[in-house]
Amino acid sequence: MEWKDNQEKELEQKIDFTSKRELAKTFDTSEKEIQEKLEDLGFRTLQNFSERNQKSDSLDMGYEISDMERRKLQGLFGEKVAVFVKGKIKRFIENSLPENWTLRHGIKLTTSGVNQKSLWFGTKNSNEKEIEINDYTVRHRDLPREEIEEKVQKRHYYCSEEVFQQFQEHRIPNIDEVFYAVNKIGNTESREYHLVNTESSRISNQEKHEIDLEEVQDFKVIGVEIKTTENRAENLLSSVQREIRDKAKESPYLDLYSLKVEYEKHSKKIPEEVDIRMEKLG
């Protein structure tokens, strides 16, 4: 703002008993503008004001990062790099599977029979904005039935009681990425779904619909542990992760891989290239 002589005099008269905040409101301007004007008038130190604890718009800080914090930052670097190569990770795993197997990040399994058991494995919510699949309720944005069926069938399957039990026993905690590889045998079984069209305000925006799910007869749970290091990635496994590795060596239903991102925690810059190695453990 442009200051007039009478405004400057009024400002000088009020500075001894009025805060910068109140002055800014009185003159309809910012606190920064008030501060600058006061300095122009010769009030250049905090002691010239009635307020003793003035707040600054900036703060210079020096901080020494501890060795533990450097290791954490090193791990975060590797995890972010792994996101960039997630497609390659998935293709590598798919190439290791037998023909006609399907790889998923998350699936829902349901047993057959009267006393059905049902459980999600892995990621639950769909990343697709136009549809949300939860248990037997599907919320969608005006999608045709054929597309709804296709999307549900990619995430929901049924299986025998034995396969369901084996699935539960091979859930793996404390692993960065987990995939589920399933072998379907062509059998189908119908399930009733509640479809909700969130784009429609009509009373008839909800309906029940039967969807045929495929049967899973065989599976593998596949873990990928990300390690950022210059050493062997396997040497950095926690005790729980070592137990999973040892179990994978003896089980036909479990595989564990390490994804080694080579980056030294004492490095002071982001590299232009990063060596990444994926290796089956055991």
SULQUICOR-V362531 format. One line per field, one symbol per residue. phi: phi as a letter, one per 30 degrees, with the letter a starting at -180 (. if undefined). burial: + if it has 16 or more other C-alpha atoms within 10 Angstrom, else -. A space follows every 10 residues. Layout:
# SULQUICOR-V362531
phi=???
burial=???
This chain:
# SULQUICOR-V362531
phi=.ccceddddd dddcddbbdd ddddddchbd ddddeddddd djccbdddcd dccdccdbbc bcbcdddddd ddddddeddd ddddcedddd dddedddddi cbcbdabccb ddjdddcbad bidcdddddd abcbhccbcb chddeddded ddddccbbad ddddddeddc dbdhbdbbcb cbcccjdbbd bccccbdddc cddddbacbd bdcdcccaab cbcbccbcac cddddcdddd ddddeddddc cdcbbbcccc cdaddddcbd ddbbdbbcbd ci
burial=---------- +---+---++ --++--+--- +--++-++-- --+-----+- ---------- ---------- +--++-+++- -+-------- --+------- +-++++++++ +--------- ++-+------ +++----+++ -------++- +++++++++- --++--+--+ ++--+-++++ ++++---+-- --+-++++-- ---------- ++++++++++ +++++++++- --++--+--- ++-++-++-- --++++++++ +++-+----- -----+-+-- +-
